[in-house]
Amino acid sequence: MERRRFLGALAVLSLFPSSLALADERRANRYSLSSSGGSATLTIELPEEADYRSFSLDGPPRFVIDLKRIDRVLPTHTVETSGTIVKRVRTGARQDGVRLVVDLARSVPTRVTMQDAGRGLKRLVVQLGEGDPIMALMGEAKAADDGPRPAVIAIDAGHGGRDPGCISASDHYEKFVALGIAAKLCRRLEADARFRPIMTRDDDTFIPLHERVLIARDRQADMFVSLHADSAPRTSASGASVYVLGADDAGSAEARWLAESENSADRYASTRQSRIYSQDPEVQDILLDLSMSSTLASSRDLAKTMLHHLSQTTNLHNDRVNAAGFAVLKSPEIPSILVENGFMSNHQDCQRLLTDGHQQALAEALHQSIGDYFERYPLHA
């Protein structure tokens, strides 16, 4: 009899949603999507302590938002996407929060703003495509009121520690030249209120290549600049070069040789040493997605500016933006370039690269290039 009563009570309880589940639903953060034709607006209610980062990817086109310090995000209503630029919205848990992905029918411009929603909440608004022009003007006016924020610049001194990089005929190491230029650039940016520099290494330390990308990502960098000094089979090769990410078969044989040489730095690392494998395997998929058209376009724009200023300071190996498959440039959301400041394998280049005066001149050219870029594309809080 007691057993029957117990089973009956369970049957009655099963007709009602779990009170714990209901409480969990109430605690969940909410998002809504309104879409019409070629535009859509995604709105997410967040607690004050939440943080986010966002970026676009192609192949297929999608917009990604990583929401930090929250557990769940649910729609306020059934999301209707038929006949619009939005194909679907999906979410998934991450170690530090939730990832929300908007799959798109095609690549579209995006605008992200954060608003105060009151009651200890804030509202993240993402405009996908060409939206209401009045709202766009309001957003521009708000951004103008807020003013530009300092740009976080990740300065990556190539090689380090047990990885010496290129070694000259006179037994000088690329890792020290790269660190010297990086330190001088960092000091110049620190003295400029427009920037907040960070360094992937500030001493003779070995850091795996993909770990450098994650350092910039973790510090929410707005730009990644990797500094090196070149080497070539021909000792006559000389001058500075600027590289962006590209498929190996899209560049010259020299570019492919150089990328293979720089990427081989990870032969000094075990797989277990890098957080890209041990802590955030999801990033591996992002790093393999080379269809980052918006980021690559920004990187090329920066690279052209840098070539112009470097040409005022030193000889150029060539006057075009080069492309190769450098591992440190595979960040999906920020402009990333690699600067070869000269050739360690060329006697004249090497002698110049070893002097404080030439390193300082190179740092000044890099600083001016970064400044020009953000004059064209200011950041807003």
C-alpha positions as CSV (number, residue, x, y, z in Angstrom):
1,M,0.0,0.0,0.0
2,E,2.8,2.5,1.0
3,R,4.6,1.7,-2.2
4,R,1.4,2.4,-4.3
5,R,0.9,5.7,-2.5
6,F,4.5,6.6,-3.2
7,L,4.2,5.8,-6.9
8,G,0.9,7.7,-7.2
9,A,2.5,10.7,-5.7
10,L,5.4,10.5,-8.2
11,A,2.8,10.2,-11.1
12,V,1.1,13.4,-9.9
13,L,4.3,15.3,-9.5
14,S,5.4,14.2,-13.0
15,L,2.4,16.2,-14.4
16,F,4.1,19.5,-13.2
17,P,7.3,21.1,-14.4
18,S,10.1,20.8,-12.0
19,S,10.3,23.9,-9.7
20,L,14.0,23.8,-10.0
21,A,13.7,23.9,-13.8
22,L,11.3,26.8,-13.6
23,A,13.7,28.6,-11.3
24,D,16.6,27.9,-13.7
25,E,14.5,29.3,-16.6
26,R,13.8,32.5,-14.6
27,R,17.5,33.0,-13.9
28,A,18.5,32.5,-17.6
29,N,19.5,35.5,-19.6
30,R,17.3,36.3,-22.6
31,Y,17.7,37.3,-26.2
32,S,15.3,38.4,-28.8
33,L,15.7,38.7,-32.6
34,S,13.7,40.9,-34.9
35,S,14.4,40.5,-38.6
36,S,13.0,41.7,-41.9
37,G,14.4,41.1,-45.3
38,G,18.1,42.3,-45.5
39,S,18.5,43.3,-41.8
40,A,18.0,41.9,-38.3
41,T,18.5,43.2,-34.7
42,L,19.6,40.9,-32.0
43,T,19.1,42.1,-28.4
44,I,20.6,40.3,-25.3
45,E,19.8,41.2,-21.7
46,L,22.8,40.7,-19.5
47,P,23.8,41.2,-15.9
48,E,26.1,44.1,-15.1
49,E,29.1,41.8,-14.5
50,A,28.8,40.1,-17.8
51,D,31.4,40.8,-20.6
52,Y,31.5,39.9,-24.3
53,R,33.5,39.8,-27.4
54,S,32.3,39.4,-31.0
55,F,33.6,38.8,-34.5
56,S,32.4,37.8,-38.0
57,L,33.4,34.7,-39.9
58,D,32.9,33.6,-43.5
59,G,32.6,30.2,-45.2
60,P,29.8,30.0,-44.2
61,P,28.9,33.5,-43.1
62,R,28.2,33.9,-39.3
63,F,28.4,36.3,-36.5
64,V,29.8,35.0,-33.2
65,I,29.3,36.5,-29.7
66,D,31.1,35.1,-26.7
67,L,29.2,36.0,-23.5
68,K,31.4,35.8,-20.4
69,R,30.4,35.1,-16.8
70,I,26.9,33.9,-17.6
71,D,25.5,30.3,-17.6
72,R,22.6,30.3,-20.0
73,V,20.9,32.5,-22.7
74,L,17.4,31.6,-24.0
75,P,15.1,33.3,-26.6
76,T,12.2,35.4,-25.3
77,H,10.0,33.9,-28.0
78,T,10.2,31.5,-30.9
79,V,12.7,32.9,-33.4
80,E,11.2,33.3,-36.9
81,T,13.9,33.6,-39.6
82,S,12.3,32.4,-42.8
83,G,12.9,34.8,-45.7
84,T,15.5,36.9,-43.8
85,I,19.2,37.1,-43.7
86,V,19.3,35.1,-40.5
87,K,19.3,31.3,-41.1
88,R,19.3,30.3,-37.4
89,V,20.6,31.2,-34.0
90,R,22.4,28.6,-31.9
91,T,24.1,28.6,-28.5
92,G,26.6,26.4,-26.7
93,A,28.4,26.4,-23.4
94,R,32.0,27.5,-23.0
95,Q,34.4,27.3,-20.1
96,D,33.8,31.0,-19.1
97,G,30.2,31.5,-20.4
98,V,28.1,31.0,-23.5
99,R,28.8,31.2,-27.2
100,L,26.0,32.5,-29.4
101,V,26.3,32.1,-33.2
102,V,24.0,33.7,-35.8
103,D,24.2,31.8,-39.0
104,L,23.6,34.2,-41.9
105,A,22.4,33.8,-45.5
106,R,25.3,36.1,-46.6
107,S,27.9,38.4,-45.2
108,V,26.5,41.7,-43.9
109,P,27.9,44.7,-42.1
110,T,27.4,44.6,-38.3
111,R,27.2,47.2,-35.5
112,V,27.4,46.3,-31.8
113,T,26.5,48.6,-29.0
114,M,26.0,48.2,-25.2
115,Q,23.2,50.1,-23.4
116,D,22.3,50.6,-19.8
117,A,19.0,48.7,-19.2
118,G,18.6,49.7,-15.5
119,R,18.0,47.4,-12.5
120,G,21.6,46.2,-12.6
121,L,21.2,45.0,-16.2
122,K,22.7,46.0,-19.5
123,R,21.6,45.4,-23.1
124,L,23.8,44.2,-25.9
125,V,22.3,45.3,-29.3
126,V,23.7,43.8,-32.5
127,Q,22.5,45.3,-35.8
128,L,23.0,42.9,-38.7
129,G,22.8,44.4,-42.2
130,E,21.6,47.8,-43.1
131,G,19.0,48.7,-40.4
132,D,16.9,51.7,-39.6
133,P,18.9,54.8,-40.7
134,I,17.5,56.8,-37.7
135,M,18.7,54.2,-35.3
136,A,22.0,54.1,-37.0
137,L,22.4,57.9,-36.7
138,M,21.5,57.6,-33.0
139,G,24.2,55.0,-32.6
140,E,26.8,57.2,-34.3
141,A,25.9,60.1,-32.1
142,K,26.2,58.0,-29.0
143,A,29.6,56.7,-30.2
144,A,30.7,60.3,-30.8
145,D,29.7,61.3,-27.3
146,D,31.5,58.4,-25.8
147,G,34.7,59.3,-27.8
148,P,37.4,56.9,-28.9
149,R,38.7,54.4,-26.4
150,P,42.4,53.4,-26.1
151,A,43.3,50.6,-28.5
152,V,44.9,47.5,-27.0
153,I,48.0,46.6,-29.2
154,A,49.5,43.1,-28.8
155,I,53.2,43.3,-29.6
156,D,54.7,39.9,-30.4
157,A,58.5,39.7,-30.2
158,G,59.3,36.6,-32.4
159,H,61.1,33.5,-31.1
160,G,62.7,33.5,-27.6
161,G,64.2,31.2,-25.1
162,R,65.3,27.9,-26.6
163,D,64.1,29.1,-30.0
164,P,66.8,31.6,-31.3
165,G,65.2,32.4,-34.6
166,C,67.6,33.2,-37.4
167,I,71.3,33.3,-36.4
168,S,73.6,35.6,-38.4
169,A,77.0,34.7,-39.7
170,S,78.5,36.8,-36.9
171,D,76.5,34.7,-34.3
172,H,73.8,37.3,-33.5
173,Y,70.3,36.0,-32.7
174,E,67.0,37.2,-34.2
175,K,65.2,36.7,-30.9
176,F,67.2,39.6,-29.3
177,V,66.7,41.9,-32.3
178,A,62.9,41.2,-32.2
179,L,62.7,41.9,-28.5
180,G,64.7,45.1,-28.8
181,I,62.3,46.6,-31.4
182,A,59.3,45.3,-29.5
183,A,60.4,46.9,-26.2
184,K,61.0,50.2,-28.0
185,L,57.6,50.1,-29.7
186,C,55.9,49.3,-26.4
187,R,57.5,52.3,-24.7
188,R,56.3,54.6,-27.5
189,L,52.8,53.3,-27.4
190,E,52.8,53.5,-23.5
191,A,53.5,57.3,-23.9
192,D,50.6,57.7,-26.3
193,A,47.2,58.0,-24.6
194,R,45.5,56.5,-27.7
195,F,47.0,53.1,-27.0
196,R,47.5,50.4,-24.3
197,P,50.2,48.0,-25.4
198,I,50.8,44.5,-24.2
199,M,53.7,42.2,-25.0
200,T,53.5,38.4,-25.6
201,R,57.0,38.2,-24.1
202,D,59.1,40.9,-22.5
203,D,62.2,38.7,-21.8
204,D,64.1,35.8,-23.3
205,T,61.2,33.3,-22.8
206,F,60.0,30.6,-25.2
207,I,56.2,30.8,-26.0
208,P,54.6,28.5,-28.5
209,L,53.1,30.2,-31.6
210,H,49.5,29.5,-30.9
211,E,49.9,30.5,-27.3
212,R,50.8,34.0,-28.6
213,V,47.5,34.3,-30.4
214,L,45.7,33.3,-27.2
215,I,47.6,35.9,-25.1
216,A,46.3,38.6,-27.4
217,R,42.8,37.1,-27.3
218,D,42.7,36.8,-23.5
219,R,43.8,40.4,-23.2
220,Q,41.1,41.5,-25.7
221,A,43.6,43.0,-28.1
222,D,42.4,45.2,-31.0
223,M,45.5,44.6,-33.1
224,F,48.3,42.0,-33.3
225,V,51.8,43.0,-34.5
226,S,54.5,40.2,-34.7
227,L,58.1,41.4,-35.1
228,H,60.9,39.4,-36.7
229,A,64.2,39.7,-38.6
230,D,64.3,37.7,-41.8
231,S,66.7,35.1,-43.2
232,A,67.1,33.8,-46.7
233,P,69.3,31.3,-48.6
234,R,70.6,34.3,-50.6
235,T,72.8,36.5,-48.5
236,S,72.1,39.4,-51.0
237,A,68.4,39.5,-49.9
238,S,67.8,42.6,-47.8
239,G,65.2,45.1,-46.6
240,A,61.9,45.0,-44.6
241,S,58.7,43.1,-45.5
242,V,55.2,43.1,-44.2
243,Y,53.0,39.9,-44.2
244,V,49.3,39.1,-43.7
245,L,47.7,35.7,-43.5
246,G,47.2,33.8,-46.7
247,A,47.1,30.3,-48.0
248,D,50.6,29.0,-48.7
249,D,49.9,28.4,-52.4
250,A,48.8,32.1,-52.8
251,G,52.2,33.5,-52.1
252,S,55.7,33.3,-53.7
253,A,58.1,30.4,-53.1
254,E,60.0,32.8,-50.8
255,A,56.9,33.6,-48.7
256,R,56.2,29.9,-48.3
257,W,59.8,29.2,-47.3
258,L,59.7,32.0,-44.8
259,A,56.3,30.8,-43.3
260,E,57.6,27.3,-42.9
261,S,60.7,28.6,-41.2
262,E,58.8,30.8,-38.7
263,N,56.2,28.2,-38.1
264,S,58.8,25.6,-37.3
265,A,59.4,27.4,-34.0
266,D,56.7,25.1,-32.5
267,R,59.1,22.2,-32.9
268,Y,60.5,23.4,-29.5
269,A,57.1,22.9,-27.9
270,S,55.2,19.8,-26.9
271,T,51.4,19.7,-27.6
272,R,50.7,19.7,-23.9
273,Q,52.5,23.0,-23.4
274,S,50.0,25.0,-25.4
275,R,46.7,26.1,-23.9
276,I,45.3,26.0,-27.4
277,Y,45.2,22.2,-27.1
278,S,44.8,21.7,-23.4
279,Q,42.3,24.4,-22.4
280,D,40.4,25.7,-25.4
281,P,40.1,23.1,-28.1
282,E,37.2,25.0,-29.7
283,V,39.7,27.7,-30.8
284,Q,41.4,25.1,-33.0
285,D,38.4,25.2,-35.4
286,I,38.5,29.0,-35.5
287,L,42.2,29.1,-36.3
288,L,41.6,26.7,-39.1
289,D,39.0,28.9,-40.7
290,L,41.0,31.0,-43.2
291,S,37.9,32.7,-44.7
292,M,38.1,35.8,-42.5
293,S,37.5,38.3,-45.2
294,S,36.7,41.3,-43.0
295,T,39.7,40.8,-40.7
296,L,42.1,40.1,-43.6
297,A,40.9,43.2,-45.4
298,S,41.7,45.2,-42.2
299,S,45.1,43.5,-41.9
300,R,46.0,44.4,-45.5
301,D,45.0,48.0,-44.9
302,L,47.3,48.1,-41.9
303,A,50.1,46.4,-43.8
304,K,50.0,49.0,-46.6
305,T,50.2,51.8,-44.1
306,M,53.2,50.1,-42.4
307,L,55.0,49.6,-45.7
308,H,54.7,53.3,-46.4
309,H,56.2,54.4,-43.1
310,L,58.9,51.7,-43.1
311,S,60.0,52.9,-46.5
312,Q,60.8,56.3,-44.9
313,T,63.1,54.5,-42.4
314,T,64.7,51.5,-44.1
315,N,65.0,49.7,-47.4
316,L,62.1,47.5,-48.4
317,H,62.6,44.0,-49.6
318,N,59.6,44.6,-51.8
319,D,56.9,47.3,-51.8
320,R,53.9,45.0,-51.8
321,V,51.9,43.3,-49.0
322,N,53.0,39.7,-48.9
323,A,50.8,36.8,-47.8
324,A,51.7,33.5,-46.2
325,G,50.4,30.9,-43.7
326,F,52.0,32.3,-40.5
327,A,50.5,30.5,-37.5
328,V,50.7,33.7,-35.3
329,L,48.4,35.6,-37.7
330,K,45.4,33.2,-37.5
331,S,43.3,35.3,-35.1
332,P,39.7,35.5,-36.5
333,E,38.7,38.9,-35.0
334,I,41.6,41.4,-35.1
335,P,43.9,42.8,-37.7
336,S,47.1,40.8,-37.5
337,I,50.4,41.4,-39.4
338,L,54.0,40.1,-39.3
339,V,56.9,42.5,-39.9
340,E,60.2,41.2,-41.1
341,N,62.4,44.3,-40.2
342,G,65.4,43.2,-42.3
343,F,67.6,40.2,-43.0
344,M,69.9,38.6,-40.3
345,S,71.5,36.8,-43.2
346,N,72.5,40.0,-44.9
347,H,75.6,41.6,-43.3
348,Q,74.5,45.3,-43.8
349,D,71.0,44.6,-42.6
350,C,72.2,42.7,-39.6
351,Q,74.6,45.5,-38.5
352,R,71.8,48.1,-38.7
353,L,69.3,45.8,-36.8
354,L,71.8,45.5,-33.9
355,T,71.9,49.2,-33.2
356,D,69.6,51.0,-30.8
357,G,69.2,53.9,-33.2
358,H,67.9,51.8,-36.1
359,Q,65.6,49.8,-33.7
360,Q,64.2,53.1,-32.4
361,A,63.6,54.3,-35.9
362,L,61.8,51.1,-36.8
363,A,59.7,51.4,-33.6
364,E,58.8,55.0,-34.5
365,A,57.7,53.9,-38.0
366,L,55.5,51.1,-36.5
367,H,54.0,53.5,-34.0
368,Q,53.1,56.0,-36.7
369,S,51.5,53.2,-38.8
370,I,49.4,52.1,-35.9
371,G,48.3,55.6,-35.2
372,D,47.3,56.3,-38.8
373,Y,45.3,53.1,-38.9
374,F,43.2,54.0,-35.8
375,E,42.8,57.6,-37.0
376,R,40.9,56.0,-39.9
377,Y,39.1,53.4,-37.7
378,P,38.7,54.8,-34.2
379,L,37.4,52.5,-31.5
380,H,34.5,53.4,-29.2
381,A,33.7,52.3,-25.7
